Amino acid sequence: MIRYYEEIRLLPPPARQASGYRDYGETDVHRLRFVRRARDLGFEIDRIKDLLRLWSERDRSNAAVKTITLTHLAALEERRRALDEVIGVLRHLAESCEGDGRPHCPIIADLDGTAPAARGESSAGGPAADVPRGGPRKRWKPRPTCASRAAP
């Protein structure tokens, strides 16, 4: 990872020992810790570069640092809202599946677009406001299992 950070110029090239090995000083280690902490907080590489530049400027404006942080925070909150929505859908799908070994699976029906919500129907059975272009998809019919195909 350190070589990658050097390659993309998050870290300056280190001093070299006579043997050719990299020789990291205290400043390098401090800068690497800064990068690691910024990565842990989810900052993108370009924002880390901006933060490192501001960190090295003694006459920096903390307003610039705050702007970068608030922009990042807003992006994280938007991702959280999107993830919360996905979690809600997955929770609903998992709760609607009996998990009893039968071939009908509402999770699969949702994924392949044959579930009522995916077909653009409301829970009341009528068309929903978000009917996909081209109209609703064909209704899902469960396939017979091997056991149901067996001769009596």
MODELLER restraints for C-alpha pairs under 7 A, 6 or more apart:
rsr = mdl.restraints
at = mdl.atoms
rsr.add(forms.Gaussian(group=physical.xy_distance, feature=features.Distance(at['CA:5:A'], at['CA:11:A']), mean=5.59, stdev=0.5))
rsr.add(forms.Gaussian(group=physical.xy_distance, feature=features.Distance(at['CA:6:A'], at['CA:12:A']), mean=5.90, stdev=0.5))
rsr.add(forms.Gaussian(group=physical.xy_distance, feature=features.Distance(at['CA:6:A'], at['CA:13:A']), mean=6.03, stdev=0.5))
rsr.add(forms.Gaussian(group=physical.xy_distance, feature=features.Distance(at['CA:10:A'], at['CA:49:A']), mean=6.26, stdev=0.5))
rsr.add(forms.Gaussian(group=physical.xy_distance, feature=features.Distance(at['CA:14:A'], at['CA:22:A']), mean=5.94, stdev=0.5))
rsr.add(forms.Gaussian(group=physical.xy_distance, feature=features.Distance(at['CA:14:A'], at['CA:23:A']), mean=6.04, stdev=0.5))
rsr.add(forms.Gaussian(group=physical.xy_distance, feature=features.Distance(at['CA:14:A'], at['CA:24:A']), mean=5.89, stdev=0.5))
rsr.add(forms.Gaussian(group=physical.xy_distance, feature=features.Distance(at['CA:15:A'], at['CA:22:A']), mean=6.00, stdev=0.5))
rsr.add(forms.Gaussian(group=physical.xy_distance, feature=features.Distance(at['CA:15:A'], at['CA:23:A']), mean=5.15, stdev=0.5))
rsr.add(forms.Gaussian(group=physical.xy_distance, feature=features.Distance(at['CA:15:A'], at['CA:24:A']), mean=6.72, stdev=0.5))
rsr.add(forms.Gaussian(group=physical.xy_distance, feature=features.Distance(at['CA:16:A'], at['CA:22:A']), mean=4.67, stdev=0.5))
rsr.add(forms.Gaussian(group=physical.xy_distance, feature=features.Distance(at['CA:16:A'], at['CA:23:A']), mean=5.24, stdev=0.5))
rsr.add(forms.Gaussian(group=physical.xy_distance, feature=features.Distance(at['CA:17:A'], at['CA:23:A']), mean=6.07, stdev=0.5))
rsr.add(forms.Gaussian(group=physical.xy_distance, feature=features.Distance(at['CA:35:A'], at['CA:48:A']), mean=6.80, stdev=0.5))
rsr.add(forms.Gaussian(group=physical.xy_distance, feature=features.Distance(at['CA:38:A'], at['CA:48:A']), mean=6.57, stdev=0.5))
rsr.add(forms.Gaussian(group=physical.xy_distance, feature=features.Distance(at['CA:43:A'], at['CA:72:A']), mean=6.88, stdev=0.5))
rsr.add(forms.Gaussian(group=physical.xy_distance, feature=features.Distance(at['CA:51:A'], at['CA:65:A']), mean=6.78, stdev=0.5))
rsr.add(forms.Gaussian(group=physical.xy_distance, feature=features.Distance(at['CA:54:A'], at['CA:60:A']), mean=5.75, stdev=0.5))
rsr.add(forms.Gaussian(group=physical.xy_distance, feature=features.Distance(at['CA:93:A'], at['CA:106:A']), mean=6.69, stdev=0.5))
rsr.add(forms.Gaussian(group=physical.xy_distance, feature=features.Distance(at['CA:93:A'], at['CA:107:A']), mean=5.54, stdev=0.5))
rsr.add(forms.Gaussian(group=physical.xy_distance, feature=features.Distance(at['CA:96:A'], at['CA:106:A']), mean=6.66, stdev=0.5))
rsr.add(forms.Gaussian(group=physical.xy_distance, feature=features.Distance(at['CA:97:A'], at['CA:105:A']), mean=6.16, stdev=0.5))
rsr.add(forms.Gaussian(group=physical.xy_distance, feature=features.Distance(at['CA:97:A'], at['CA:106:A']), mean=5.83, stdev=0.5))
rsr.add(forms.Gaussian(group=physical.xy_distance, feature=features.Distance(at['CA:97:A'], at['CA:107:A']), mean=6.83, stdev=0.5))
rsr.add(forms.Gaussian(group=physical.xy_distance, feature=features.Distance(at['CA:103:A'], at['CA:142:A']), mean=6.68, stdev=0.5))
rsr.add(forms.Gaussian(group=physical.xy_distance, feature=features.Distance(at['CA:103:A'], at['CA:145:A']), mean=6.79, stdev=0.5))
rsr.add(forms.Gaussian(group=physical.xy_distance, feature=features.Distance(at['CA:104:A'], at['CA:142:A']), mean=5.76, stdev=0.5))
rsr.add(forms.Gaussian(group=physical.xy_distance, feature=features.Distance(at['CA:106:A'], at['CA:115:A']), mean=6.70, stdev=0.5))
rsr.add(forms.Gaussian(group=physical.xy_distance, feature=features.Distance(at['CA:109:A'], at['CA:115:A']), mean=4.86, stdev=0.5))
rsr.add(forms.Gaussian(group=physical.xy_distance, feature=features.Distance(at['CA:110:A'], at['CA:118:A']), mean=6.07, stdev=0.5))
rsr.add(forms.Gaussian(group=physical.xy_distance, feature=features.Distance(at['CA:113:A'], at['CA:119:A']), mean=6.29, stdev=0.5))
rsr.add(forms.Gaussian(group=physical.xy_distance, feature=features.Distance(at['CA:114:A'], at['CA:137:A']), mean=6.38, stdev=0.5))
rsr.add(forms.Gaussian(group=physical.xy_distance, feature=features.Distance(at['CA:114:A'], at['CA:138:A']), mean=6.67, stdev=0.5))
rsr.add(forms.Gaussian(group=physical.xy_distance, feature=features.Distance(at['CA:114:A'], at['CA:139:A']), mean=5.86, stdev=0.5))
rsr.add(forms.Gaussian(group=physical.xy_distance, feature=features.Distance(at['CA:114:A'], at['CA:140:A']), mean=5.32, stdev=0.5))
rsr.add(forms.Gaussian(group=physical.xy_distance, feature=features.Distance(at['CA:119:A'], at['CA:131:A']), mean=6.71, stdev=0.5))
rsr.add(forms.Gaussian(group=physical.xy_distance, feature=features.Distance(at['CA:119:A'], at['CA:136:A']), mean=4.71, stdev=0.5))
rsr.add(forms.Gaussian(group=physical.xy_distance, feature=features.Distance(at['CA:119:A'], at['CA:137:A']), mean=5.39, stdev=0.5))
rsr.add(forms.Gaussian(group=physical.xy_distance, feature=features.Distance(at['CA:120:A'], at['CA:127:A']), mean=5.81, stdev=0.5))
rsr.add(forms.Gaussian(group=physical.xy_distance, feature=features.Distance(at['CA:120:A'], at['CA:128:A']), mean=5.05, stdev=0.5))
rsr.add(forms.Gaussian(group=physical.xy_distance, feature=features.Distance(at['CA:120:A'], at['CA:130:A']), mean=5.73, stdev=0.5))
rsr.add(forms.Gaussian(group=physical.xy_distance, feature=features.Distance(at['CA:120:A'], at['CA:131:A']), mean=4.05, stdev=0.5))
rsr.add(forms.Gaussian(group=physical.xy_distance, feature=features.Distance(at['CA:120:A'], at['CA:132:A']), mean=6.44, stdev=0.5))
rsr.add(forms.Gaussian(group=physical.xy_distance, feature=features.Distance(at['CA:120:A'], at['CA:136:A']), mean=5.96, stdev=0.5))
rsr.add(forms.Gaussian(group=physical.xy_distance, feature=features.Distance(at['CA:121:A'], at['CA:127:A']), mean=4.28, stdev=0.5))
rsr.add(forms.Gaussian(group=physical.xy_distance, feature=features.Distance(at['CA:121:A'], at['CA:128:A']), mean=4.66, stdev=0.5))
rsr.add(forms.Gaussian(group=physical.xy_distance, feature=features.Distance(at['CA:122:A'], at['CA:128:A']), mean=4.76, stdev=0.5))
